[in-house]
Amino acid sequence: MSKVMENQYQLERGKPMPSEVHGYIQGRLIARLYAYEEHYNILSELSLELNNWGSVPDIALYPKRKMNFREDRIEVTTPPLCAIEILSPSQSLQELVNKASSYFQHGVKSCWLVIPSLENIYVFSNPESYSIFRSNQTLSDPALGIELELAKIFS
């Protein structure tokens, strides 16, 4: 992909261009999260506009509700219960940690930072408190009541 297209993507979404591994992990997370579809709407690449702060999490979880297919929205102003961010090769970990803090400032209850190269997921319950889950463990997010076997994500 050309540098011009990459820069356009980054400007439009406010985030780095995803990679092959990024897309793979995102797809596998979404697939596994569908075990919880009775409780949550699972949305990918949703544009958020939260009190003049914009973000596009890789995955967002909202309380389950019926989708209105006739009245779609480009930007959502309600914070998700959980924002999941996957580190891209061109992104720094500090960028994601700062983003997690901003999510909490805007009403998000849980934030996951996925580090593909280390096969780890950090589950933040607030900006200062997190648990680290490795690829051979079961992720547990008590705020959401979610448990995921990470071996099925990082395989």
Residue frames as a rotation matrix with the C-alpha (Angstrom) as fourth column:
MET 1
0.588 0.809 0.000 0.00
0.809 -0.588 0.000 0.00
0.000 0.000 -1.000 0.00
SER 2
-0.041 -0.611 0.790 1.29
0.523 -0.687 -0.504 3.43
0.851 0.393 0.348 -0.82
LYS 3
-0.762 -0.338 -0.552 2.32
0.648 -0.384 -0.658 5.89
0.010 -0.859 0.512 1.87
VAL 4
-0.837 0.508 0.203 -0.40
-0.429 -0.840 0.334 8.29
0.340 0.193 0.921 0.63
MET 5
0.046 0.893 -0.447 -3.14
-0.176 0.448 0.877 5.68
0.983 0.038 0.178 1.18
GLU 6
-0.182 -0.192 -0.964 -1.71
0.830 0.496 -0.255 4.80
0.527 -0.847 0.069 4.60
ASN 7
-0.965 -0.208 -0.160 -1.68
0.261 -0.826 -0.500 8.46
-0.028 -0.524 0.851 5.64
GLN 8
-0.527 0.844 0.102 -5.26
-0.548 -0.429 0.718 8.92
0.649 0.322 0.689 4.36
TYR 9
0.111 0.530 -0.841 -6.42
0.347 0.772 0.532 5.92
0.931 -0.350 -0.098 6.41
GLN 10
-0.489 -0.401 -0.774 -4.72
0.851 -0.025 -0.525 7.30
0.191 -0.916 0.353 9.52
LEU 11
-0.980 0.153 0.129 -6.29
-0.164 -0.983 -0.082 10.75
0.114 -0.102 0.988 9.05
GLU 12
-0.261 0.952 -0.157 -9.78
-0.424 0.033 0.905 9.34
0.867 0.303 0.395 8.45
ARG 13
0.463 0.486 -0.741 -9.76
0.296 0.703 0.646 7.00
0.835 -0.519 0.182 11.45
GLY 14
0.511 -0.335 0.792 -7.28
-0.740 -0.639 0.208 8.72
0.437 -0.692 -0.575 13.76
LYS 15
0.593 -0.326 0.736 -5.32
-0.375 0.697 0.611 5.50
-0.712 -0.639 0.291 14.16
PRO 16
-0.435 -0.858 -0.274 -2.47
-0.699 0.130 0.704 3.62
-0.568 0.498 -0.656 12.48
MET 17
0.097 0.360 -0.928 -2.98
-0.894 0.441 0.077 1.30
0.436 0.823 0.365 9.55
PRO 18
0.562 0.125 0.818 -3.77
-0.594 0.749 0.293 -2.22
-0.576 -0.651 0.495 10.80
SER 19
-0.474 -0.803 -0.361 -1.54
-0.873 0.374 0.314 -5.13
-0.118 0.464 -0.878 9.82
GLU 20
-0.206 0.323 -0.924 -2.13
-0.430 0.818 0.382 -8.75
0.879 0.476 -0.030 8.84
VAL 21
-0.727 -0.117 -0.677 -1.70
0.481 0.616 -0.624 -9.97
0.490 -0.779 -0.391 12.43
HIS 22
-0.904 0.426 -0.031 -3.87
-0.308 -0.701 -0.643 -7.11
-0.296 -0.572 0.765 13.71
GLY 23
-0.243 0.851 -0.466 -6.72
-0.929 -0.065 0.365 -8.15
0.280 0.522 0.806 11.40
TYR 24
-0.313 0.044 -0.949 -6.32
-0.033 0.998 0.057 -11.81
0.949 0.049 -0.311 12.30
ILE 25
-0.899 -0.069 -0.431 -6.45
0.420 0.138 -0.897 -11.14
0.122 -0.988 -0.095 16.06
GLN 26
-0.741 0.667 -0.076 -9.39
-0.620 -0.724 -0.303 -8.74
-0.257 -0.177 0.950 15.66
GLY 27
-0.148 0.698 -0.701 -11.38
-0.739 0.394 0.547 -11.34
0.658 0.599 0.457 13.73
ARG 28
-0.415 -0.072 -0.907 -10.64
0.312 0.925 -0.215 -14.09
0.855 -0.372 -0.361 16.24
LEU 29
-0.985 0.092 -0.147 -11.57
0.106 -0.351 -0.931 -11.87
-0.137 -0.932 0.336 19.19
ILE 30
-0.471 0.863 -0.184 -14.88
-0.882 -0.465 0.078 -10.93
-0.019 0.199 0.980 17.58
ALA 31
-0.147 0.401 -0.904 -15.63
-0.384 0.819 0.426 -14.57
0.911 0.410 0.034 16.81
ARG 32
-0.627 -0.166 -0.761 -14.98
0.536 0.617 -0.576 -15.61
0.565 -0.769 -0.298 20.44
LEU 33
-0.960 0.279 -0.023 -16.89
-0.186 -0.694 -0.695 -12.65
-0.210 -0.663 0.718 21.87
TYR 34
-0.406 0.859 -0.311 -20.02
-0.687 -0.063 0.724 -13.81
0.603 0.508 0.615 20.04
ALA 35
-0.523 0.207 -0.827 -20.39
0.533 0.837 -0.128 -16.40
0.665 -0.507 -0.548 22.81
TYR 36
-0.667 0.219 -0.712 -21.65
0.597 -0.414 -0.687 -13.36
-0.446 -0.883 0.146 24.78
GLU 37
-0.898 0.287 0.333 -24.01
0.098 -0.607 0.788 -11.95
0.428 0.741 0.518 22.16
GLU 38
0.042 0.932 -0.361 -27.00
0.809 0.180 0.559 -12.49
0.586 -0.315 -0.746 24.49
HIS 39
0.349 0.015 -0.937 -25.53
0.834 -0.460 0.304 -9.78
-0.427 -0.888 -0.173 26.71
TYR 40
-0.132 -0.572 -0.809 -23.59
0.058 -0.820 0.570 -7.51
-0.990 0.029 0.141 24.34
ASN 41
0.983 0.149 0.104 -23.64
0.126 -0.146 -0.981 -5.93
-0.131 0.978 -0.162 20.91
ILE 42
0.132 -0.988 0.082 -20.14
0.487 0.137 0.862 -6.43
-0.863 -0.074 0.499 19.49
LEU 43
0.966 0.253 -0.042 -19.13
0.120 -0.592 -0.797 -3.66
-0.227 0.765 -0.603 17.08
SER 44
0.121 -0.953 0.278 -16.00
0.896 0.225 0.382 -3.36
-0.427 0.203 0.881 14.97
GLU 45
-0.719 -0.576 0.389 -14.31
0.692 -0.640 0.334 -0.08
0.057 0.509 0.859 13.97
LEU 46
0.379 0.925 -0.015 -17.04
0.907 -0.368 0.205 2.12
0.184 -0.092 -0.979 15.45
SER 47
-0.480 -0.481 0.734 -16.52
0.363 -0.870 -0.333 5.90
0.799 0.106 0.592 15.28
LEU 48
0.179 0.469 -0.865 -17.03
0.984 -0.069 0.166 7.37
0.018 -0.881 -0.474 18.74
GLU 49
-0.338 -0.213 0.917 -17.53
0.149 -0.974 -0.171 11.06
0.929 0.079 0.361 19.51
LEU 50
0.290 0.359 -0.887 -17.47
0.876 0.275 0.397 11.33
0.386 -0.892 -0.234 23.30
ASN 51
0.794 0.101 -0.600 -17.66
0.421 -0.803 0.422 14.92
-0.439 -0.588 -0.680 24.58
ASN 52
0.858 -0.402 -0.321 -15.47
-0.514 -0.698 -0.499 16.32
-0.024 0.593 -0.805 21.78
TRP 53
-0.273 -0.915 0.297 -13.03
-0.747 0.396 0.534 13.39
-0.607 -0.077 -0.791 21.93
GLY 54
0.635 0.505 -0.584 -13.07
-0.771 0.457 -0.443 11.09
0.043 0.732 0.680 18.95
SER 55
-0.462 -0.756 0.463 -11.82
-0.707 0.629 0.323 7.54
-0.535 -0.178 -0.826 18.77
VAL 56
0.408 0.512 -0.756 -12.28
-0.825 0.561 -0.066 4.39
0.390 0.651 0.651 16.71
PRO 57
-0.065 -0.433 0.899 -11.72
-0.745 0.620 0.246 1.32
-0.664 -0.654 -0.363 18.91
ASP 58
-0.837 -0.275 -0.472 -10.95
-0.525 0.647 0.554 -1.91
0.153 0.711 -0.686 17.11
ILE 59
-0.414 0.753 -0.511 -13.85
0.500 0.658 0.564 -3.53
0.761 -0.022 -0.649 18.97
ALA 60
-0.759 0.272 0.591 -16.52
-0.594 -0.662 -0.457 -1.99
0.267 -0.698 0.664 21.20
LEU 61
-0.654 0.580 -0.486 -19.01
0.613 0.783 0.109 -3.79
0.444 -0.227 -0.867 23.43
TYR 62
-0.658 0.576 0.484 -22.37
-0.634 -0.771 0.056 -2.28
0.406 -0.270 0.873 24.30
PRO 63
-0.569 0.579 0.583 -25.27
-0.293 0.520 -0.803 -3.62
-0.768 -0.628 -0.126 26.34
LYS 64
-0.819 0.298 0.490 -27.47
0.559 0.606 0.566 -5.82
-0.129 0.737 -0.663 24.16
ARG 65
-0.186 0.820 -0.541 -30.18
-0.212 -0.571 -0.793 -3.92
-0.959 -0.033 0.280 22.34
LYS 66
0.375 0.406 0.833 -32.08
0.729 0.426 -0.536 -4.32
-0.573 0.808 -0.136 19.12
MET 67
-0.728 -0.667 -0.158 -30.29
0.369 -0.575 0.730 -2.63
-0.578 0.473 0.665 16.23
ASN 68
0.461 0.816 -0.349 -32.28
0.106 -0.441 -0.891 -0.11
-0.881 0.374 -0.290 14.21
PHE 69
-0.295 -0.639 0.711 -31.18
0.743 0.315 0.591 -0.81
-0.601 0.702 0.382 10.65
ARG 70
0.363 0.529 0.767 -33.20
0.891 -0.439 -0.120 2.09
0.273 0.726 -0.630 9.25
GLU 71
0.941 -0.069 0.331 -31.51
-0.147 -0.966 0.214 4.78
0.305 -0.250 -0.919 11.35
ASP 72
0.428 -0.874 -0.230 -27.78
0.858 0.473 -0.200 4.18
0.284 -0.112 0.952 11.14
ARG 73
0.958 -0.204 -0.201 -25.34
-0.092 -0.885 0.457 6.56
-0.271 -0.419 -0.867 12.82
ILE 74
0.566 -0.824 0.027 -21.87
0.067 0.013 -0.998 7.53
0.822 0.566 0.062 11.58
GLU 75
-0.613 -0.741 0.273 -20.68
-0.206 -0.184 -0.961 8.63
0.763 -0.645 -0.040 15.03
VAL 76
0.329 0.665 -0.670 -21.87
0.547 0.444 0.709 7.20
0.769 -0.600 -0.218 18.32
THR 77
-0.089 -0.308 0.947 -21.93
-0.430 -0.846 -0.315 9.51
0.898 -0.435 -0.057 21.35
THR 78
0.823 0.353 0.445 -22.63
-0.558 0.356 0.750 6.86
0.107 -0.865 0.490 24.01
PRO 79
-0.221 -0.972 0.086 -19.49
-0.974 0.215 -0.066 5.28
0.046 -0.099 -0.994 25.48
PRO 80
0.202 0.234 -0.951 -19.19
-0.295 0.941 0.168 1.52
0.934 0.246 0.259 25.12
LEU 81
0.971 0.061 0.230 -18.95
-0.237 0.346 0.908 -0.71
-0.024 -0.936 0.350 28.18
CYS 82
0.344 -0.883 0.318 -15.64
0.302 0.425 0.853 -1.99
-0.889 -0.197 0.413 26.82
ALA 83
0.795 -0.267 -0.544 -13.18
-0.604 -0.426 -0.673 -0.68
-0.052 0.864 -0.500 24.24
ILE 84
0.579 -0.629 0.520 -10.65
0.391 0.773 0.499 -3.12
-0.715 -0.086 0.693 22.79
GLU 85
0.723 -0.464 -0.512 -7.52
-0.675 -0.632 -0.379 -1.79
-0.148 0.620 -0.770 21.12
ILE 86
0.782 -0.508 0.360 -5.00
0.535 0.844 0.030 -3.93
-0.319 0.169 0.932 19.25
LEU 87
0.269 -0.782 -0.562 -1.45
-0.207 -0.617 0.759 -2.60
-0.941 -0.088 -0.328 19.01
SER 88
0.993 -0.020 0.114 -0.36
0.115 0.138 -0.984 -2.01
0.004 0.990 0.139 15.42
PRO 89
0.342 -0.939 0.018 3.31
0.939 0.342 -0.023 -2.29
0.015 0.024 1.000 14.40
SER 90
-0.284 -0.470 0.836 3.56
0.544 -0.797 -0.263 1.48
0.789 0.380 0.482 13.80
GLN 91
0.574 0.599 0.559 1.99
-0.190 -0.566 0.802 2.37
0.797 -0.566 -0.211 17.16
SER 92
-0.641 -0.751 0.157 3.64
-0.319 0.075 -0.945 2.79
0.698 -0.656 -0.288 20.55
LEU 93
-0.335 0.473 -0.815 2.36
0.781 0.624 0.041 1.06
0.527 -0.622 -0.579 23.65
GLN 94
-0.813 -0.021 -0.582 2.27
0.424 -0.706 -0.567 4.47
-0.399 -0.708 0.583 25.34
GLU 95
-0.823 0.557 -0.109 -0.25
-0.478 -0.577 0.662 5.67
0.305 0.597 0.742 22.74
LEU 96
-0.201 0.780 -0.593 -2.59
0.121 0.621 0.775 2.83
0.972 0.084 -0.219 23.69
VAL 97
-0.456 0.004 -0.890 -2.10
0.881 0.141 -0.451 3.34
0.123 -0.990 -0.067 27.43
ASN 98
-0.946 0.108 -0.307 -2.99
-0.046 -0.978 -0.201 7.03
-0.322 -0.176 0.930 26.97
LYS 99
-0.595 0.762 -0.256 -6.00
-0.451 -0.054 0.891 6.04
0.665 0.646 0.376 24.88
ALA 100
-0.283 0.465 -0.839 -7.17
0.649 0.737 0.189 3.64
0.706 -0.491 -0.510 27.61
SER 101
-0.732 -0.031 -0.681 -7.04
0.598 -0.508 -0.620 6.51
-0.327 -0.861 0.391 30.14
SER 102
-0.881 0.417 -0.223 -9.11
-0.471 -0.813 0.341 8.66
-0.039 0.405 0.913 27.80
TYR 103
-0.430 0.756 -0.494 -11.69
0.033 0.560 0.828 5.92
0.902 0.339 -0.266 27.41
PHE 104
-0.344 0.277 -0.897 -12.14
0.910 0.334 -0.245 5.78
0.231 -0.901 -0.367 31.19
GLN 105
-0.877 -0.008 -0.480 -12.42
0.177 -0.934 -0.309 9.58
-0.446 -0.356 0.821 31.37
HIS 106
-0.696 0.618 -0.367 -15.30
-0.696 -0.453 0.557 9.28
0.178 0.643 0.745 28.91
GLY 107
0.074 0.871 0.485 -17.30
-0.972 0.171 -0.160 6.60
-0.222 -0.460 0.860 30.73
VAL 108
0.210 -0.064 -0.976 -15.93
-0.477 0.864 -0.159 3.28
0.853 0.499 0.151 29.46
LYS 109
0.773 0.217 0.596 -15.98
-0.634 0.288 0.717 0.58
-0.016 -0.933 0.360 32.19
SER 110
0.469 -0.628 0.621 -13.31
0.190 0.758 0.623 -1.77
-0.863 -0.174 0.475 30.82
CYS 111
0.683 -0.331 -0.651 -10.51
-0.726 -0.400 -0.559 -1.43
-0.075 0.855 -0.514 28.28
TRP 112
0.679 -0.480 0.555 -8.44
0.346 0.877 0.334 -4.21
-0.647 -0.035 0.762 26.75
LEU 113
0.421 -0.648 -0.634 -5.06
-0.865 -0.497 -0.067 -3.57
-0.272 0.577 -0.770 25.17
VAL 114
0.905 -0.066 0.421 -3.95
0.167 0.964 -0.208 -6.43
-0.392 0.259 0.883 22.94
ILE 115
0.212 -0.918 -0.335 -0.21
-0.837 -0.347 0.422 -6.84
-0.504 0.191 -0.842 22.31
PRO 116
0.914 0.299 -0.274 0.01
-0.404 0.742 -0.535 -9.37
0.043 0.600 0.799 19.45
SER 117
0.255 -0.895 -0.367 3.82
-0.475 0.215 -0.854 -9.74
0.842 0.392 -0.370 19.38
LEU 118
-0.715 -0.477 0.512 3.84
-0.663 0.229 -0.712 -10.78
0.222 -0.849 -0.480 23.07
GLU 119
-0.387 0.699 -0.602 0.53
0.148 0.691 0.707 -12.69
0.910 0.185 -0.371 22.81
ASN 120
-0.782 0.124 -0.611 -0.77
0.606 -0.084 -0.791 -10.76
-0.150 -0.989 -0.010 25.84
ILE 121
-0.008 0.771 0.637 -3.96
0.389 -0.585 0.712 -8.88
0.921 0.253 -0.295 26.61
TYR 122
-0.954 -0.230 -0.192 -4.01
0.278 -0.440 -0.854 -6.23
0.112 -0.868 0.484 29.32
VAL 123
0.017 0.998 0.058 -7.48
0.693 -0.054 0.719 -5.83
0.721 0.028 -0.692 30.86
PHE 124
-0.919 -0.302 0.255 -7.83
0.086 -0.784 -0.615 -2.42
0.386 -0.543 0.746 32.51
SER 125
-0.065 0.902 -0.428 -10.58
0.969 0.160 0.191 -1.88
0.240 -0.402 -0.884 35.10
ASN 126
0.909 0.193 -0.370 -9.47
0.249 -0.962 0.109 1.75
-0.335 -0.191 -0.923 35.55
PRO 127
0.807 -0.591 -0.014 -6.48
-0.328 -0.428 -0.842 3.78
0.491 0.684 -0.540 34.30
GLU 128
0.017 -0.857 0.514 -4.23
-0.978 -0.122 -0.170 2.56
0.209 -0.500 -0.841 37.12
SER 129
-0.183 0.004 0.983 -5.35
-0.590 0.800 -0.113 -1.05
-0.787 -0.601 -0.144 37.53
TYR 130
0.342 0.259 -0.903 -4.95
-0.907 0.342 -0.246 -3.87
0.245 0.903 0.352 35.05
SER 131
0.371 -0.237 0.898 -4.41
-0.253 0.905 0.343 -7.61
-0.893 -0.354 0.276 34.79
ILE 132
-0.237 -0.529 -0.815 -2.16
-0.963 0.016 0.270 -9.26
-0.130 0.849 -0.513 32.22
PHE 133
0.559 0.432 0.708 -3.33
-0.279 0.902 -0.330 -12.42
-0.781 -0.013 0.625 30.48
ARG 134
-0.482 -0.824 -0.297 -0.96
-0.680 0.139 0.720 -14.54
-0.552 0.549 -0.628 28.39
SER 135
-0.248 0.382 -0.890 -1.74
-0.903 0.241 0.355 -16.80
0.350 0.892 0.286 25.46
ASN 136
-0.640 -0.009 -0.768 -1.85
0.073 0.995 -0.073 -19.93
0.764 -0.103 -0.636 27.65
GLN 137
-0.924 0.316 -0.214 -4.33
0.192 -0.101 -0.976 -18.40
-0.330 -0.943 0.032 30.12
THR 138
-0.115 0.949 0.295 -8.03
0.941 0.009 0.338 -17.65
0.318 0.316 -0.894 30.28
LEU 139
-0.850 -0.091 0.519 -8.79
0.041 -0.993 -0.106 -13.94
0.526 -0.069 0.848 30.16
SER 140
-0.134 0.819 -0.558 -11.27
0.984 0.178 0.026 -12.86
0.120 -0.545 -0.830 32.81
ASP 141
-0.796 0.001 0.605 -13.00
0.024 -0.999 0.034 -9.47
0.605 0.041 0.795 32.80
PRO 142
-0.675 0.532 -0.511 -15.09
0.721 0.328 -0.611 -9.25
-0.158 -0.781 -0.605 35.99
ALA 143
-0.693 0.421 -0.585 -16.65
-0.273 -0.904 -0.328 -5.92
-0.667 -0.068 0.742 34.92
LEU 144
-0.331 0.536 -0.777 -18.26
-0.938 -0.094 0.334 -7.68
0.106 0.839 0.534 31.93
GLY 145
0.293 0.389 0.874 -18.49
-0.546 0.818 -0.181 -11.28
-0.785 -0.424 0.452 33.12
ILE 146
0.816 -0.073 -0.573 -16.43
-0.527 0.311 -0.791 -12.42
0.236 0.948 0.215 30.15
GLU 147
0.194 -0.801 0.566 -13.93
-0.355 0.481 0.802 -15.27
-0.915 -0.357 -0.191 30.04
LEU 148
0.852 0.003 -0.524 -11.95
-0.518 0.158 -0.841 -16.15
0.080 0.987 0.136 26.90
GLU 149
0.584 -0.706 0.400 -9.38
0.429 0.687 0.586 -18.87
-0.689 -0.171 0.705 26.34
LEU 150
0.485 -0.430 -0.762 -6.50
-0.595 -0.800 0.072 -16.94
-0.641 0.418 -0.644 24.79
ALA 151
-0.525 -0.653 0.546 -5.00
-0.039 0.659 0.751 -20.03
-0.850 0.373 -0.371 23.20
LYS 152
0.036 0.643 0.765 -7.96
0.867 0.361 -0.345 -19.84
-0.498 0.675 -0.544 20.79
ILE 153
0.890 0.182 -0.417 -7.17
0.018 -0.930 -0.367 -16.20
-0.455 0.319 -0.831 20.01
PHE 154
0.275 -0.900 -0.338 -3.39
-0.893 -0.369 0.256 -16.56
-0.355 0.231 -0.906 19.55
SER 155
0.028 -0.269 0.963 -3.34
0.067 0.961 0.267 -19.76
-0.997 0.057 0.045 17.49
